[in-house]
Amino acid sequence: MSHMPTQPGAPSAMTPAEVVAQALELIQDSVSRYEQLQSCFNAHNNEAAAELFGRIAAIGLATAAAVARLQPAEALPRIAPWDFLWRCPDVLAPRLDQSSPEDCHHPFAIAELIRLALQREHCALTRLQDAHQQAHIAASRAILARIVEQQQQQLTELDALLAAVTANEATPPDDLDPPNRPE
Amino acid sequence: MSATTTPTLRARDYLSDIKPIWCPGCGHFGVLSALTKALAYLERPKEDTAVISGIGCSSRLPAYLDCYGFHGLHGRALPLATGLKVARPDLTVIVAGGDGDGFSIGGNHFLHACRRNIDLCYIVMDNAVYGMTKGQASPTTPPDWTRSPLTPNGPGIPVFRPAAIALAAGAGFIARGFSGDPHGLSELIARAILHPGFAFVHVLSPCRTFRPDDQSDWKQGVHPFTDRARCDAEAVPALRVDDDGMGIGVLHEADPKAHSGPKDTLADADRAAAIDRIEAELEV
């Protein structure tokens, strides 16, 4: 089992390179999920939702690029996927306290989707802010402060998207690809 | 796919250009993500990796990966993969499918794959429903599930217990993961790939379309599996009784040195001659 990972150190003692590696994984993982949602909403004929997820993924990619520029001179450490600290929750997973079948469905309204994305991105912001407050190494703390700024910028852009659509939103679109429940 | 040796790859590099057509919120996305993370972490060259599947929503997985793949007949993924692994033991052979494909249509192959202990990693995405055919009861559907018009009073029969049955049949590695935790699942898949012998990864992968009523709470229901089974079939009753089906982690891992599966004993010349003979027979 030579490939098995070693446990990373305490979160508060992360080096700048570890901080960037952890943040990049979190952001890139969320981008991957937005891209997955873009393609599956495309496949299920909700083009507006697909386009939205494409835009959100692009915002995330810009954030990832900005974070990557914070990389210190040293190479980023190789961390096993299961040892990453800040895991991205499923953007469409039901909330812990309010799970119901209606939490996920094909004909999502655009504003509803942006609110879900905002909820998850706020969760990421909270984790990054916590890490910033707990960081003991000054250089790591400085990088985390910049990453928090980038995340806040991403939230601002999502807020702007939400403001743009809520003005036009009336009712959710018809389900153009409903599941055929009866045999 | 390039035939040359690939450099260090990221998880997303293992994805093909074909976009998944799974429903929004489908658990299988998490399995795809976990598998690519595991392959990237293990630095498995694409050209040395093959993913074999049967039929069903989950069996579409090979199309979404940029490595060798084969989308076979319903329930027949394990025989195909066994043949491939015996012929090409140098390859990492991963088998993917669902609960209907693996436990019902291909149930007999599942038993014997465990028993033969060929070096395969078998990932079953269990959503306890036949999703591709619009929501009928599968072997792992609870007896009181009444949402299908085919079984309006529920299937009424006990569920298939994949982990206990795999243990009874002799599988050397048995793990259970949750698609909502792709990072944790990636560790189980990586360990399964590294295990020398048959490795079974049972993945709880919710179907948001046909089982939204009772699978939304899986996220809160899963918990670490703490009662590690013993390394023999005598542990099956305990696993069957004590396991609530939601414990995730490695349920059983036999000593890798105990692997007694087929070895690559054919010399290249012998293999070439055997292939020629088979091809000649097929032409007849």
Chai-1 contact restraints between the chains, C-beta under 6 A:
chainA,res_idxA,chainB,res_idxB,connection_type,confidence,min_distance_angstrom,max_distance_angstrom,comment,restraint_id
A,H3,B,L42,contact,1.0,0.0,6.0,A-B,restraint_1
A,Q36,B,F29,contact,1.0,0.0,6.0,A-B,restraint_2
A,S39,B,K19,contact,1.0,0.0,6.0,A-B,restraint_3
A,C40,B,W22,contact,1.0,0.0,6.0,A-B,restraint_4
A,C40,B,P24,contact,1.0,0.0,6.0,A-B,restraint_5
A,A43,B,I21,contact,1.0,0.0,6.0,A-B,restraint_6
A,A80,B,Y41,contact,1.0,0.0,6.0,A-B,restraint_7
A,P81,B,K37,contact,1.0,0.0,6.0,A-B,restraint_8
A,P81,B,Y41,contact,1.0,0.0,6.0,A-B,restraint_9
A,P81,B,H183,contact,1.0,0.0,6.0,A-B,restraint_10
A,P81,B,S186,contact,1.0,0.0,6.0,A-B,restraint_11
A,W82,B,H183,contact,1.0,0.0,6.0,A-B,restraint_12
A,W82,B,G184,contact,1.0,0.0,6.0,A-B,restraint_13
A,W82,B,S186,contact,1.0,0.0,6.0,A-B,restraint_14
A,W82,B,E187,contact,1.0,0.0,6.0,A-B,restraint_15
A,F84,B,H183,contact,1.0,0.0,6.0,A-B,restraint_16
A,R87,B,H183,contact,1.0,0.0,6.0,A-B,restraint_17
A,D90,B,G180,contact,1.0,0.0,6.0,A-B,restraint_18
A,L92,B,G25,contact,1.0,0.0,6.0,A-B,restraint_19
A,A93,B,K219,contact,1.0,0.0,6.0,A-B,restraint_20
A,P94,B,S216,contact,1.0,0.0,6.0,A-B,restraint_21
A,S99,B,S216,contact,1.0,0.0,6.0,A-B,restraint_22
A,S99,B,D217,contact,1.0,0.0,6.0,A-B,restraint_23
A,P101,B,P212,contact,1.0,0.0,6.0,A-B,restraint_24
A,P101,B,D213,contact,1.0,0.0,6.0,A-B,restraint_25
A,C104,B,G25,contact,1.0,0.0,6.0,A-B,restraint_26
A,C104,B,R208,contact,1.0,0.0,6.0,A-B,restraint_27
A,P179,B,T209,contact,1.0,0.0,6.0,A-B,restraint_28
A,N180,B,K134,contact,1.0,0.0,6.0,A-B,restraint_29
A,P182,B,P149,contact,1.0,0.0,6.0,A-B,restraint_30
A,E183,B,P149,contact,1.0,0.0,6.0,A-B,restraint_31
